[in-house]
Amino acid sequence: MSKEIPSLHHAFRDNFKIGAAVHTGLIRTEGDFIAHHYNSITAENQMKFEEIHPEEERYAFEAGDEIVDFAVRNGMSVRGHTLVWHNQTSDWVFQDPAGGTASRELLLSRLKSHIDTVVGRYKGHISAWDVVNEAIEDKTDLMMRDTKWLQILGEDYLLEAFRLAHVADPQALLFYNDYNETDPVKREKIYELVKGLLEKGAPIHGIGMQGHWNIHGPSIEDIRMAIERYASLNVQLHITELDLSVFRHEDRRIDLIEPTAEMMELQEQRYEEIFRLFLEYQASITSVTFWGTSDHYTWLDNFPVRGRKNWPFVFDQQRQPKESFSRLLNAAKGSAPTSRGIS
Ligand code: GLA
């Protein structure tokens, strides 16, 4: 990799951290590339409950340790992801060993052990934790997603999780993280949830906006309104899982082997507009993390269509800068917006 390529995180050094989701395979094969462009990392999967705590008496810290060691060696921040979620959490967590569903007391004690142990292990090295992920319901008018956490513990499970995480590492910034965060209905639910937690005295310091967007939407105005609404709670905002799919969600075609020129132009334009917007709100936005490092690998290669390649980032499949990368550097320098080329 040529060191002549400017560093992405360096370009935004006065604005916010630039992060990437990684796994141990990536840090072994492209560690220099990651350290050159990013100054924050998140484990894509390897700190999730089912991976880091697969059995009641067994934690599997090898991958998490490798990721944190890599970050420490390279002077990077780590975002911890995630402590409480309805997905990728093993069934044993919600079961009573004697049969049936775990009682409230049992689940609370497991929540406490999990948070104490995981947050405690990386105390001082993980600067921000996604304490609760995706607790809001987004298919019906209900506020809370119907999960085992909610069924067994009741709504206060969030308050409890934030309190436990704060005790385990009082210096770590604690986040509520969710997707479809720019949708006006869901935005208001997230706002109310976090407002309620703050009113109850929860140690919550920020909202994670996942940012799984695409080249067509959401609109800049919807993103702006979500940022303003969340920032009005006086919490920090982290963009936690940014990627710009080249497909609309409902587009299920599988015939493309490379992105069209039109897709790439739209993506460049969107990246520039989105980062200019983030810069406007840099007093609130303190970190922007991409959900991957380059088009070489993205979870979108398997979602929503299994095996369909996607190209959502600002580095291509050879980890070389795309035109969108230059657009971001221009935005960081405060240069005039790039014109669309067509009027
Ligand atoms: C959600 C989760 C992430 C990840 C992505 C898809 O956004 O928060 O951990 O699973 O979905 O990869």
Residues whose N, C-alpha, C, O or C-beta is under 5 A from the ligand:
A	BS01	GLA	E44 Q210 W299
